[in-house]
């Protein structure tokens, strides 16, 4: 009987894991290709006048699947005889292949029960290799079809898209860590990533940038929807004119649905200012449509503005980048000054500006990347420039988000620091204000329930009104002075109230260390007198607190010592009992026991 060593077993398991990851990548690519092929076959079967046989349908499906990865296609059959490029990628089709590659890499990198999984680099390479094998087979199949893939685009961007999706899947399986970086990167960058503060700021900038890009996409989609609503008749005529049977109209509807994200990006570029190209000599911007556009007959293109200068309605599209900049500012200010955190934990002005600028840069980079794939040439003549210009849309997004986002983020940060809550919330004490003294806290514990509630209302303050958010720290003291009879605000002789006068204080007045802050001569670092610590009321309060904490093991508060002002017999007060104590029923002090010291 052969006994394998643990090293041989580990090597065998590692080989099996890599083979499984390779198969996962191939299966993910096959699922995407098979799903699209089934859809194309259904449309071909339902068409009353098919142009080719099953072989041509399979080649066309392979070409469309490669187009979903960013590959450029070439249409050889044209009226001029010159092959025409088809490089506009329907962005809705990209979601399927990217999600499948991401899921395959995530499942391959996760460890199975009972044994560790493959390394992250091994899972990434195996899944990517398996997926690219199917890509190579599909490219070979589509080479003789009506939509032939461009070999130069198979490496970039097809391989890059697959590798990016697989890397994201491995990163997800690892728990989405923000570091550590590879060892070949500069040491300064590795040390910066290792800091928790840097990671928090970078995460906040990424979230704000994603929010800005999302608002840009939503605003662009809204612009397209409004324009299509205004030109609904032209869109309907284009839809009905492209196909006469229901199968053809269904195919046109699917194509239009897959191009909806592209249209949203066109609308975002239009709102940013640079607009988009409608041929080599025509550009549509909020200022107007210049040149003669080469617009194909398609339903979504009915939203293109008319020729001539723009109107005020066209200028309203500029609200889209303004909303995106405000979204960046809002998400940054939320992290800069959290509502449930003290003031000391808020970011400084410099940090807020830096994170907002990083978010604006990320928003600009995302906008440039998306607008670069939202358009593309559809021919060799006038349609060789069709769609947004990414190198203009990206800088425009940077200017909008940084120019409006930075001041808005600073104002929102200031507002959140000055106003911790809304009208129905109570004032929150500032983080740098000293808390109430231990004396006032202990004294409040022995008061009656009604007096405790009234004192808590006085310490917390009155309800904040939304029309008066800029109340300073001394407003509570000022309100207390105004609430007093006659409205006199003369400074008191001492910063601490006399014993026994706390329940009679004016509503809203501060107690303990907070008293006297509204006085003109108050200094926050003055030494407070310690005389009240030895007063009888405060000693009783401390004794009652200790008794409650002991669970009833301590005795009652002892009798008060004799008044030093009263005449004392030369023999001493410890040898004889006070007649007043005997009359009130209190026990006489024991001369052999020391007096209590609470």
Buried (B, 14 or more C-beta within 10 A) or exposed (E): EEEEEEEEEEEEBBEEBBEBBBBBBBBBBBBBBEBBBEBBBEBBEBBEEEEEEEEBBBBBBBBBBBBBBBBBBBBEEEEEEEBBBBBBBBBBBBEBBBBBBBBBBBBBBBEEEEEEBBBBEBBBBBBBBBBBBBBEBBBEBBEEBBBBBBEEBBEEBBBEBBBBBBBBBBBBBEEEEBEEBEEEEEEEEBEBBEEEEBBBBBEBBBBBBBBBBBBBBBBBBBBBBBBBEBBEEBBEBBBEEBBEEEBBBBBBEBBBEBBBBBBBBBBBBBBBBBBBBBBBEBBBBBEBBBBEBBBEEBBBBBBBBEEEEBEEEBEBBBEBBBBBBBBBBBBBBBBBBBEEEEBEEBBEEEBBBBBBBBBBBBBBBBBBBBBBBBBBBBBEEBBBBBBBBBEBBBBBBBBBBBEBBBBBBBEBBBEBBEBBBEEEEEBBBEEEEEEBBEBBBBBBEBBEEEEEEBBEEBBBBBEBEEEEBEBEEBBBBBBBBEEBEEEEBEEEEEBBBEEEEBEEBEEBBBBBBBBBBBBEEBEEEEEBEEEBEEBEEBBBBBBBBBBEEEEEEBEEBBBEEBEEEEEEEEEEBBEEBBEEBEEEEBEEBEEEEEEEEB
